[in-house]
Amino acid sequence: MQEMDELLTRLSLAGVEFSLLIREAMMNVDIRCFSSNSPNSFYQDRPLVFLENKNGGVKTISAPHMIVTMLHHLELNQGMEVMVVGAKGGYVSALASEIVGDEGRVTLLDYDLEVLNHAKRSHKVSGYLNFISHRKLRRDGRSPANLPSKLSRVLVTGAIDSLPNWIESRIEEGGFAIFPSGGRINQKLIKREKQGEQFFDTDLGSVVFGPLDIKDSEPIVPSSYELADVLEEISFVAKDLDLISLEESHKLDDLITELRLLPEDFSKFSNPGEHEIPVEMIDLLEESGSWMNRLWPLFLMLSEMEIQRPGASYDDEDEFFGQHEDMIP
């Protein structure tokens, strides 16, 4: 585990905070048990792919700097009841189990059965199967069955709009949840703590996480409503950074409105595998081409930002540009 030791040393020298308990857990839990892919990218502080489904959906284990940051904010101790939402290959839940010990308990939830079964196999290989409960999340929003009634800590490892009520209701007094709240492009890492029957939020900073559900990572042609949502989210970032003019901003707002005004039938595809863009949406985009041509490369850059890698070694000269799992600006 020399590579892991060197990685953690680089992270510490870069100012990434984590305790000795987290370091020991990272040293004791072998990342190679959780993905069949080479861990070399992980040792350079990059996300590690652990599963790709038949429809092209991809799930990764977060970059090490993000993992230790999440564990740092969780403030885990022995004997705690912990729930991890989003499998991450089973790696994060194994780390949590290592920290809370035999007297604590960890429950892992995920939407996808294939992802969940991968985590179970990884836990069997790594020796944590008997210490972690596995539950399937419901896509209808209802609470899964047989969950602990009281939770000390909750960690959500994928982007969500809001924390479900069935999670909040299980957080004990003084307990809290850590979750990335926001849209597809960026989120805020939120700590929601229960104090005196009330919840208080702390903003832990900006992050970028992928979706919780692997189905949401499958490549598809967006509907007009989905394209409008993506353009709106990217435009917020572009406006904050003063990357587009006031005139372009107004035109973009009008385009987003027009996309959302297209009849609902134009936003649906007759077959699940169909990838043909409706003519009406093409016409609308072509009409905007004279001023949108300059913005498309900018929007592509903003939606595919390079992940920061404070734990990368100095001799790692490979460029990493493309789909990211998370980022701390």
N, C-alpha and C positions, 0 to 999 in steps of 0.2 A: 504493500500500500504506500510505497514511496511517492508515487504520483499524487495521491490524495493528500499526503502530508505536505508536499511542496505546494500544491494548489491552495490549501488552507493557509499556509504561511504567506503566500502572495496576497490572498484576500485580506488577511489581517494587516499586512503592511500597506495595503491600499486604503485602509480605514473602514473596511466592512466589519460591522460589529457582530460578534457571536461569542457565546460563553464556552468555557472548557467542556461543559456537558455536551454541547453541540459538536465541538471538535471531536470528542471521544466517540459520539454516535456516528459521525461521518467516517471515522476511521474503522469502526467496528462493522458497519453495514456495507457490504461489498456491492458497488454499483453494477458490477458485471452480472449479478443475479437478476437484474431487472430489465435488461435489454440484450438482444442477441447481436446488436450492432457494436462495433468497436467503441470503447469508452474514451478514446483519445480526444475527441472533440469536447467531451465533458471535462476532462482534465485541463482543457484550455478555456474553461468557463463558458461553454456553449451548451445550449439545450441538446438533449440526446433523444433521438427518435426511438420509441419502443414498439410502435404499432402503426401499420397502414392498412386500412380496410379495403375491400374489393372495389369500393366506389371512390377511392382516392383520398379518403379522410385520413388525416395524420394526427397522432398524439405524441407528445414529447414529455420527457422529464425536464423540468425547468433547469436553467443554468445554475450552477452552484451558488453564485452570489445571491440569486433570488431565493434559493432554498434556505440558506443560512439566515437571510434577512427575515423570511417568514417565521422560521423557528425562533429567532431572536425575539420577534414581537410577540410570539405566543407565550413566552415565559413559562415553559413547561417544567414541571417538577414531578418527582416520583408519586405514584398513587392517583394521578389525575385521570378523569374520564374525558377522553378526547374523541372528537369526530372530525374526520377528514373527508371533504366533499370534492371529488375529482381524483381519479386514481393515480395519475403521474407514474404509471407503471408499478405502483405499489411501493415505490422508494420512499416517499415522504412519510407514509403511514408506518413503514418499518423504522424510520428514524425516530418518529414520535414514540413508537412502542419501546424502542431501545432506551429512550430518556425516561418515560414514565415507569418503566420497570414492571416486574411481575404483579405488583399490587395495583397498577393502573390498568386501564383498558382503552383500546383504540377501535373505533368503528369506521370502516371505509365505505363510502357510497359512490356510485357512478351510474350514469344513465345507460351505458352500453354493456350488454352481457359479454361481448367479446373482450372488451377492455377490462371488465371485472374479472373474468376468468384468467386473463393474462396476469393480473395482480395476484390472484390466488396461487397460480403456479410459481410466480416469483417469490411469494411468501413461503411456499413449501420448500423451494430450493434454498432460500436464505435462512430458514429456520424460524420464521415468525408466524407461520400459519395458525398455530394454536393460541396466539396472543392477539389476533386481529379478527374482528367480525366483518363480514362482507355483506352489504345490502345493495339492492338495485334501486336506483332513484326512479320515481314515476315521472313520466313526461307530461302528465296531466296536472302536475303541481301539488298533488296530494302527498301527505307524509308517507314514507315507506313504513312497513310493519316492523314490529319488534326492535324499536330503537330505545336506547337508554332514556329514562325519564328526566335525568339531570346530567348536564354537561358542564365540565369545568372550562373546556376550550373547544372552539370550532374553527377549523381552517378551511376556507373555500379556495380552490386552486385554479379556478377559471373565471372569466368575466361574467358577472351577473348584473342585472338591472337593480335588484333589491334583494335583501336577505329574506327568505321565506318565513312566514309567521310560525310554522311548525318547528323551525330551528330556534327562533327567538324564545319561544315558549319553554324550551328545554334548558336554556342557559341558567345556571344557578346564580345566586347572589354573589357578586364579586367576580363572576366568570365573564368571558367575553368571546366574541367572534372576530376573526380577521378575514376580510374578503375584498376582492377588487371590484369596485362598483363603477359602472360606466358602460360605454358602447364598445364597438369592435376595435376602434383604433387606439384608444387610451382610456385608462381608468384611474381612480384614486384608491389607494390601499387604505381601507377603513378599519379602525378598531372600534367595535361596538360593545361597550361594557355595561353590565347590569348593576345598578346601584340603587338600593331602596325601591325596588319594583319599577324603576325607570331605566331607560337606556341612554347612554351618552356616547357620542361619536367623536373619535379623534382621527384627523387626517394624517396619515403616515407618509404621504407623498404620492407622486405620479408614477404609474407603472403601466406596462402593456402585457396583458395576458391573452392567450388564445381562448376560444370558447370552451365551456365545460363539456358539452356534448360533442363527441366525435362527428356526429352527423352534421353539425354546424360547420365543420371544417372541410366537408366534401365540396369539391369545386362544382359550382353551378352558375348558370347565367342568371343574374339577379332580375327580379321583377322591377317594374318602374318604381314601386314603393320602396323596395330594398335599395335600389340605386340612389333614390332620393335620400334615404337615411344615411348611406355611406358618404355621399357628396356633402351632406349637411355636417356630418361629424368631422370630415377632413377640412371643410371650409372654416370651422371654428378654430382649428389649429392654425390654418393659413392666415386668418384674420388676426389672431393673437400675435403672430410673428410678423405682421405687416408684410406678408409675401404677395398679397394681391391688392390691386387698386380699389378705390371706392366704387368706381364704375363697374369693375369686374365683380365686385362683391354684390352689387345690386342685380346685375344680370344673372349671377349664380343663384341668388335667392329666387328670382323669377323662374329659372329653369327647374329648381327644386319644387316650387309650387306647381308648375305645369306637369311635372312627372307624377305628382301625387293626385292631379286632377284627371289623369287618364282613367277611362272606365275600368272597373275592377277586372273585367274579362281579359283586358290587355296584360294584366299582371299575373296571369295564370297560364300554365302550359298544359296541353291536353294529355300529354304522356309524361310519366315521372322522369324518363331519360331524355326528354326533348331539350335541345339546347338552342333552338331557333329564337332569335330575338324578335318580338312583335314589330311589324312594320311601323306602327304608329310611334313606338319608342325610338326606332332608328331615325324616322323623319324629324323628330323633335331634337335629337342629338345632332343631326346633320345641319339643321337650321342654326344651331349654336356653335357650329364649327369655326366660324370666323374669329371668335374670341376665346373659345374653349381650347383651341389647338395649343396655345401657350400654357394652359393650366394643366392639361393631362399629365405631362412629365413631372410637374411639380406635385400633383396629387399622388402620383405613383411613388415618388420619393417619400412623401409624408406617410403613406400607408405601408411602406416597406423599409422602415428605418433600421439602421444597423444597431444591433444590440451592443450595449456597453459590456465589456468583459474585464472587470478589474482584476480577475484572477488569472488572466492569460499570461503565459511566460513571455519574456522579451524576445525569444527566438522564434515565436509563433508569428509568421509573416503572412499567413493565409488571410484573405479577406472574407468576411462573412457578411453577405448582403442578400436580403430576401426575406422570406417569411420568418417572423420572429415569434418567440413564445412569451418573453417578458423583457422589460427594460426598466432600469432606474436612471432617469436623466441626471 
